Amino acid sequence: MFTRSSSVLLTAVLAVACVLALAPVGQAEDMSISKPHSAVGCLRNGGAPDTYVLSNRGHGAPRTMSIASFSPGLDLAVHLGQKVQISGTLVPATEAEADPNVPKALTYMNVTAIQTISATCQ
């Protein structure tokens, strides 16, 4: 027969099993810093000259991504207020936040390419 403590233990084990079963598989692997990434959102001014953020991202992604740097020759300013797809590599927060001009965010990217999806963010 089950005792009260056995029932509590069984319930706890089942709860942990459910959490593990629902956890995203490979999430840490997908956020590898050196691996190329793409993100879609609205390109906004980051507050300081030549700083940018990608905002209003969806589908479980961070809502704001800061552009830590971008390749020479990319003119991000012409894409302000547009829905865009950016591509590049992620930057560790400690590295990005060492530059006081980089807007604070949960994630940071060095952008190597940008493509307009829509002329507006609507």
C-alpha positions as CSV (number, residue, x, y, z in Angstrom):
1,M,0.0,0.0,0.0
2,F,1.1,3.5,-0.7
3,T,1.7,5.8,2.2
4,R,1.2,9.5,2.1
5,S,5.0,10.1,1.7
6,S,5.1,7.5,-1.2
7,S,2.2,9.4,-2.9
8,V,4.0,12.7,-2.6
9,L,7.3,11.2,-3.9
10,L,5.5,9.6,-6.8
11,T,3.7,12.9,-7.7
12,A,7.0,14.8,-7.5
13,V,8.7,12.2,-9.8
14,L,5.9,12.4,-12.3
15,A,6.0,16.2,-12.3
16,V,9.7,16.3,-13.0
17,A,9.2,13.7,-15.8
18,C,6.6,15.9,-17.4
19,V,8.8,19.0,-17.2
20,L,11.7,17.1,-18.8
21,A,9.4,15.6,-21.5
22,L,8.2,19.1,-22.5
23,A,11.6,20.8,-22.4
24,P,12.8,21.9,-25.8
25,V,15.3,19.4,-27.1
26,G,18.7,20.8,-28.3
27,Q,17.8,24.4,-27.3
28,A,21.4,25.1,-26.0
29,E,22.8,23.5,-29.2
30,D,20.6,25.8,-31.4
31,M,21.9,28.9,-29.6
32,S,25.6,28.0,-30.3
33,I,27.5,31.3,-30.6
34,S,29.6,30.4,-33.6
35,K,26.8,28.9,-35.6
36,P,25.1,31.2,-38.2
37,H,21.6,32.4,-37.1
38,S,18.8,34.3,-38.7
39,A,16.1,36.4,-36.9
40,V,13.0,38.3,-38.2
41,G,11.6,41.4,-36.6
42,C,11.3,45.2,-36.8
43,L,14.5,47.1,-37.0
44,R,14.5,50.0,-34.6
45,N,17.0,52.6,-33.5
46,G,19.0,51.5,-30.5
47,G,19.2,55.0,-28.9
48,A,22.7,56.0,-29.8
49,P,24.0,56.8,-33.3
50,D,24.5,53.7,-35.5
51,T,23.0,51.3,-32.9
52,Y,20.1,49.0,-33.7
53,V,17.7,46.5,-32.1
54,L,15.4,43.9,-33.7
55,S,12.1,44.0,-31.8
56,N,8.8,42.3,-31.6
57,R,10.1,38.9,-32.5
58,G,7.8,36.0,-31.9
59,H,7.5,32.2,-31.8
60,G,9.3,31.7,-28.5
61,A,12.3,33.9,-29.5
62,P,13.6,36.8,-27.4
63,R,11.4,39.9,-27.9
64,T,14.4,42.1,-28.4
65,M,17.8,41.3,-30.0
66,S,20.5,43.9,-30.0
67,I,22.8,44.4,-33.0
68,A,26.3,44.3,-31.4
69,S,28.0,45.0,-34.8
70,F,27.4,44.7,-38.5
71,S,29.6,44.0,-41.5
72,P,31.2,47.0,-43.3
73,G,29.1,48.0,-46.2
74,L,25.7,47.1,-44.6
75,D,23.6,50.2,-44.3
76,L,21.1,49.3,-41.5
77,A,19.8,52.8,-41.3
78,V,17.9,52.4,-44.6
79,H,16.0,49.5,-43.0
80,L,14.8,51.4,-39.9
81,G,11.0,50.8,-39.4
82,Q,11.0,47.8,-41.7
83,K,10.3,44.2,-41.0
84,V,13.6,42.5,-41.8
85,Q,15.5,39.2,-41.6
86,I,19.0,39.5,-40.3
87,S,21.7,36.9,-40.4
88,G,24.9,36.6,-38.5
89,T,26.4,35.1,-35.4
90,L,25.5,35.5,-31.8
91,V,27.7,37.4,-29.4
92,P,28.2,36.6,-25.7
93,A,26.4,39.1,-23.5
94,T,29.6,39.9,-21.6
95,E,31.4,40.8,-24.9
96,A,28.5,42.9,-26.3
97,E,27.8,44.7,-23.0
98,A,31.5,45.8,-22.8
99,D,30.6,48.4,-25.4
100,P,28.5,51.0,-23.6
101,N,26.9,52.0,-27.0
102,V,25.4,48.6,-27.6
103,P,21.7,48.6,-26.4
104,K,21.0,46.1,-23.6
105,A,19.0,43.0,-24.6
106,L,18.8,39.3,-23.8
107,T,20.6,38.4,-27.0
108,Y,23.2,40.0,-29.2
109,M,24.2,39.5,-32.9
110,N,27.0,40.4,-35.3
111,V,25.0,41.0,-38.4
112,T,26.4,39.9,-41.8
113,A,23.3,40.2,-44.0
114,I,19.9,41.9,-43.9
115,Q,16.9,41.4,-46.1
116,T,13.7,43.5,-46.2
117,I,10.5,41.4,-45.6
118,S,8.1,44.3,-45.4
119,A,8.4,48.0,-45.8
120,T,6.6,48.5,-42.5
121,C,6.6,46.7,-39.2
122,Q,2.8,46.0,-39.4
